[in-house]
Amino acid sequence: MTTSASTGTAPYEELADTVRGELILPGDPGYDQARAVYNGMISKHPAAIVRCSDTADVVSCVRFARQHGVDVAIRGGGHNAAGLGVADDALVIDLSRLRSTTVDPANHTVRVDPGCTWGDVDHATVAFGMATPSGFVASTGVAGLTLGGGIGYLTRRFGLTVDNLLEADVVLADGTFVTASETSHSDLLWALRGGGGNFGVVTSFTFRCNDIGEHGTIIGGPVLYDFADTPEVMRWYRELLPSLPEELSGWIGLITIPPAPPFPEELWGRKACAIVWCYTGPHDKADEILEPVRTYGSPLLVGLQPMPFTVLQSAFDGLYPTGLQWYWKADFFNEISDAAIDVHMKYGAQLPTGHSTMHMYPIDGAASRVPADATAFAYRNGGWAGVIVGVDPDPANAGRISQWAQDYWTALHPTSAGGGYINFMMLEGQDRLRASYLGNYDRLAQIKRRYDPDNVFHINQNIRPEGVPGF
Ligand SMILES: Cc1cc2nc3c(=O)[nH]c(=O)nc-3n(C[C@H](O)[C@H](O)[C@H](O)COP(=O)(O)OP(=O)(O)OC[C@H]3O[C@@H](n4cnc5c(N)ncnc54)[C@H](O)[C@@H]3O)c2cc1C
């Protein structure tokens, strides 16, 4: 392994001698590319980045950082809203080169390396007609999405991603290694199921896989309505969704129709209320089950069709390439109230850029049958995770998109359930974090004290170790 001279106070040449992965320091040719994350609004300057080649490299990095008093950032897919995979002056444990998966079709499980994206996992499992619940975008990292909870197309039917997390290998703050499962370090598994990157560096995830569609072919796609129809569509959707079989899920949002195929040219740039549906049940029942969503109202477009699950999962990846400016605001909602719909109409009419949007993702069905204290993820009331994102390629628009998202959120928040999904938030402080974990925060703080009393892993939505002075 080669590297340039050490920087700062830590002797990085010693770390270079220990790890097999690539050490990248300020001034190295690849440094700017290695420090960049998905959210172009984030520009951090770490002291060093190690692209780990195995778990031993992770252990070396954790021990080195502790010994030399360097902050530790952990990078999985690099998609975090607040850009928490990197930090100024930190040692970045970059897992992006660890991207293997191992499917066990007989046992319906998949073992996943920590640098995988959901596209990697879907590719591996859908070949066997199976999937693990994840999100709505394939390029998102498995690690960060899982550790925050994981809300996606399969949530109604099979629960959150964390409800399907069976086991995790973890390098702890003292450099030791444990496997967390229901039978070993079960408190750690509980905390990893929604508590974020607070408890150690996860070096392997094992998930349950579920049979979907006809050997992985589902029926899905968008149904688009004129923006003016939003109030009626939202009222219809909020009543209909709980009555639908759990094989069918759909998120609702306010969008600008992208100016690109497969959307018909006459719709390009038009504001719309969108519902993106995904039906994972048997296809001989599809016509009957999808009938109400195909026939309601006067849609601009009904884009439902059979497709491999991987195609629906990656449908938005091209529209949202890496490096755009993103400003995120989030809340959970127990209901979509009439007052909320008024707010959506006001701010949906003001979507500041073509990429800016509001989405509401259902957390009902299987996810809401898991008790709120069974995992760290607490909001399981059968409602929605709402997200407002101001997005644009041009950094000059950062202020405008941020202001719109903040104003929208401020007006909508009184209609919310209180907290928000940590994976859809920028850093918003401890009160907000407590509100997002409800009664589970205190147990998380106790487990944090047990596994990371010195708060080594604090570049995240940080749970403070309970009762430890200074935190
Ligand atoms: C376009 C887009 C779409 C999204 N859609 C969804 C969605 O549909 N559903 C959903 O639930 N979420 C969604 N998200 C949110 C997503 O879950 C978070 O952004 C998540 O943090 C991304 O994980 P990552 O590994 O890519 O992030 P990173 O930036 O690499 O890391 C995120 C956080 O996790 C920690 N971390 C990363 N790897 C590890 C590890 N191995 N061990 C311990 N801690 C670790 C980091 O310290 C950091 O705090 C979306 C995000 C984007 C940008």
The ligand as an SDF file (V2000), in Angstrom:
LIG
                    3D

 53 58  0  0  0  0  0  0  0  0999 V2000
  -32.1100    9.5650   -2.9650 C   0  0  0  0  0  0  0  0  0  0  0  0
  -32.3720    8.9690   -1.6070 C   0  0  0  0  0  0  0  0  0  0  0  0
  -33.4550    8.1460   -1.4250 C   0  0  0  0  0  0  0  0  0  0  0  0
  -33.7120    7.5710   -0.1770 C   0  0  0  0  0  0  0  0  0  0  0  0
  -34.7960    6.7450   -0.0450 N   0  0  0  0  0  0  0  0  0  0  0  0
  -34.9990    6.1250    1.1460 C   0  0  0  0  0  0  0  0  0  0  0  0
  -36.0670    5.1980    1.3050 C   0  0  0  0  0  0  0  0  0  0  0  0
  -36.8130    4.9370    0.3630 O   0  0  0  0  0  0  0  0  0  0  0  0
  -36.2500    4.5960    2.4950 N   0  0  0  0  0  0  0  0  0  0  0  0
  -35.4260    4.8400    3.5460 C   0  0  0  0  0  0  0  0  0  0  0  0
  -35.6210    4.2400    4.6020 O   0  0  0  0  0  0  0  0  0  0  0  0
  -34.4130    5.7350    3.4440 N   0  0  0  0  0  0  0  0  0  0  0  0
  -34.1850    6.3680    2.2680 C   0  0  0  0  0  0  0  0  0  0  0  0
  -33.1750    7.2800    2.1470 N   0  0  0  0  0  0  0  0  0  0  0  0
  -32.4340    7.6760    3.3460 C   0  0  0  0  0  0  0  0  0  0  0  0
  -31.2870    6.7410    3.6060 C   0  0  0  0  0  0  0  0  0  0  0  0
  -31.7930    5.6840    4.3760 O   0  0  0  0  0  0  0  0  0  0  0  0
  -30.2030    7.4620    4.3850 C   0  0  0  0  0  0  0  0  0  0  0  0
  -29.7090    8.4930    3.5730 O   0  0  0  0  0  0  0  0  0  0  0  0
  -29.0800    6.5370    4.8150 C   0  0  0  0  0  0  0  0  0  0  0  0
  -28.3310    7.1750    5.8190 O   0  0  0  0  0  0  0  0  0  0  0  0
  -28.1790    6.1620    3.6840 C   0  0  0  0  0  0  0  0  0  0  0  0
  -27.2800    5.1690    4.0640 O   0  0  0  0  0  0  0  0  0  0  0  0
  -25.7920    5.1590    3.4650 P   0  0  0  0  0  0  0  0  0  0  0  0
  -25.1170    3.9350    3.9330 O   0  0  0  0  0  0  0  0  0  0  0  0
  -25.8590    5.4000    1.9930 O   0  0  0  0  0  0  0  0  0  0  0  0
  -25.2280    6.4760    4.1380 O   0  0  0  0  0  0  0  0  0  0  0  0
  -23.8150    6.9420    4.7380 P   0  0  0  0  0  0  0  0  0  0  0  0
  -23.7780    8.4060    4.4480 O   0  0  0  0  0  0  0  0  0  0  0  0
  -22.6890    6.1370    4.2610 O   0  0  0  0  0  0  0  0  0  0  0  0
  -24.0050    6.6840    6.2930 O   0  0  0  0  0  0  0  0  0  0  0  0
  -25.1100    7.1320    6.9770 C   0  0  0  0  0  0  0  0  0  0  0  0
  -24.9870    7.0010    8.4730 C   0  0  0  0  0  0  0  0  0  0  0  0
  -24.8710    5.6360    8.8260 O   0  0  0  0  0  0  0  0  0  0  0  0
  -23.6600    5.3840    9.5070 C   0  0  0  0  0  0  0  0  0  0  0  0
  -23.0590    4.1740    8.9380 N   0  0  0  0  0  0  0  0  0  0  0  0
  -22.8420    3.9110    7.6310 C   0  0  0  0  0  0  0  0  0  0  0  0
  -22.3210    2.6900    7.4940 N   0  0  0  0  0  0  0  0  0  0  0  0
  -22.2110    2.1630    8.7370 C   0  0  0  0  0  0  0  0  0  0  0  0
  -21.7590    0.9250    9.2400 C   0  0  0  0  0  0  0  0  0  0  0  0
  -21.3220   -0.0250    8.4360 N   0  0  0  0  0  0  0  0  0  0  0  0
  -21.7840    0.7310   10.5680 N   0  0  0  0  0  0  0  0  0  0  0  0
  -22.2440    1.6830   11.4020 C   0  0  0  0  0  0  0  0  0  0  0  0
  -22.6870    2.8710   10.9840 N   0  0  0  0  0  0  0  0  0  0  0  0
  -22.6830    3.1150    9.6580 C   0  0  0  0  0  0  0  0  0  0  0  0
  -22.7910    6.5940    9.2650 C   0  0  0  0  0  0  0  0  0  0  0  0
  -21.9790    6.8460   10.3620 O   0  0  0  0  0  0  0  0  0  0  0  0
  -23.7730    7.6860    9.0750 C   0  0  0  0  0  0  0  0  0  0  0  0
  -24.1340    8.2310   10.3130 O   0  0  0  0  0  0  0  0  0  0  0  0
  -32.8740    7.8520    0.9190 C   0  0  0  0  0  0  0  0  0  0  0  0
  -31.7790    8.6920    0.7270 C   0  0  0  0  0  0  0  0  0  0  0  0
  -31.5160    9.2410   -0.5190 C   0  0  0  0  0  0  0  0  0  0  0  0
  -30.3500   10.1540   -0.6870 C   0  0  0  0  0  0  0  0  0  0  0  0
  1  2  1  0
  2  3  1  0
  2 52  2  0
  3  4  2  0
  4  5  1  0
  4 50  1  0
  5  6  2  0
  6  7  1  0
  6 13  1  0
  7  8  2  0
  7  9  1  0
  9 10  1  0
 10 11  2  0
 10 12  1  0
 12 13  2  0
 13 14  1  0
 14 15  1  0
 14 50  1  0
 15 16  1  0
 16 17  1  0
 16 18  1  0
 18 19  1  0
 18 20  1  0
 20 21  1  0
 20 22  1  0
 22 23  1  0
 23 24  1  0
 24 25  2  0
 24 26  1  0
 24 27  1  0
 27 28  1  0
 28 29  2  0
 28 30  1  0
 28 31  1  0
 31 32  1  0
 32 33  1  0
 33 34  1  0
 33 48  1  0
 34 35  1  0
 35 36  1  0
 35 46  1  0
 36 37  1  0
 36 45  1  0
 37 38  2  0
 38 39  1  0
 39 40  1  0
 39 45  2  0
 40 41  1  0
 40 42  2  0
 42 43  1  0
 43 44  2  0
 44 45  1  0
 46 47  1  0
 46 48  1  0
 48 49  1  0
 50 51  2  0
 51 52  1  0
 52 53  1  0
M  END
$$$$
